[in-house]
Amino acid sequence: MEAVVFEKFRDLVYDTSGISLGPNKVALLTARIGKRMRLLGVSTHIEYYNRILSDESGIEIRELLNAISTNVTHFFREDRHFDFLANIVKERSAQPNKSLRIWCAASSTGEEPYTIGMTILQNSINPLKAEIIASDISTRVLQVAKKGIYRDQDVRDIPKPILKRFFQQGVGRAAAYYRVKSELRDMVEFKQINLSTPPFPVNGPVDIIFCRNVMIYFNEELKRKLVESFHSLLSPNGFLIVGLAESLTGKAKGFVNVEPSVYRKMA
């Protein structure tokens, strides 16, 4: 891909998603859009770029964002966050008539919001009215998440008793697949949300926001705006949880750090 064309794609991706493609991502972008170009019968990168700009339906820009979005996830990833959540659930559910609203802001293929749901159901002392909003910019991964069907290698790290409670194993040719049971699936509402374009279609207040391993793709200005938006949506003393490799240093106005990668909104 020519450098001038890469810069056009780079600006387009940033303007529409907030994702900042570094100059070392030329090969990645070329590989990611190749399949779509072949499907459309487009032979040059600039032709595909112009096709995206001229597509009034919005389908092609969505396909581009689906292609370049990185979706690395698995059940109980960075499990210390779910230990933290389990303690919140126990405390909240010990009180009568309590509820819990959680926004999983980068749900990918569903492993994270379903892990949140399992943690809630496993640790509730009394029935707890819980709502999980799960969003992603990629419509492709959201389709996978809504189906809630995973391969046996995807669920291998889930403890057997938890797997049996919340997943139904297929039979016959489908024996290598597991489907999330309705008890868990019904807790989660999936929706497409672009984190670079606040305000978001999420009604506050929200008690906990998971936004893990996402802001590493954003520049400093967008990170600051995103954290400010999260702050406005959180309830007093609500929590923002980011990835273990991320930090809100210099962007955490209105938050106090309670443990690594977990921040509490100051009341």
HELIX and SHEET records of a PDB file:
HELIX    1   1 ALA A    3  SER A   17  1                                  15    
HELIX    2   2 PRO A   23  LYS A   25  5                                   3    
HELIX    3   3 VAL A   26  LEU A   40  1                                  15    
HELIX    4   4 HIS A   45  SER A   54  1                                  10    
HELIX    5   5 ILE A   59  ILE A   68  1                                  10    
HELIX    6   6 ARG A   80  SER A   93  1                                  14    
HELIX    7   7 GLU A  111  ASN A  123  1                                  13    
HELIX    8   8 THR A  139  LYS A  147  1                                   9    
HELIX    9   9 LYS A  160  PHE A  166  1                                   7    
HELIX   10  10 GLY A  172  ALA A  174  5                                   3    
HELIX   11  11 SER A  182  ARG A  185  1                                   4    
HELIX   12  12 MET A  215  TYR A  217  5                                   3    
HELIX   13  13 GLU A  220  LEU A  233  1                                  14    
SHEET    1   A 7 VAL A 188  GLN A 192  0                                        
SHEET    2   A 7 LYS A 129  ASP A 136  1                                        
SHEET    3   A 7 SER A  99  CYS A 104  1                                        
SHEET    4   A 7 VAL A 206  CYS A 211  1                                        
SHEET    5   A 7 LEU A 234  VAL A 242  1                                        
SHEET    6   A 7 VAL A 262  LYS A 265 -1                                        
SHEET    7   A 7 PHE A 255  GLU A 259 -1                                        
SHEET    1   B 3 ILE A 149  ARG A 151  0                                        
SHEET    2   B 3 TYR A 177  VAL A 180 -1                                        
SHEET    3   B 3 PHE A 167  GLN A 169 -1                                        
END                                                                             
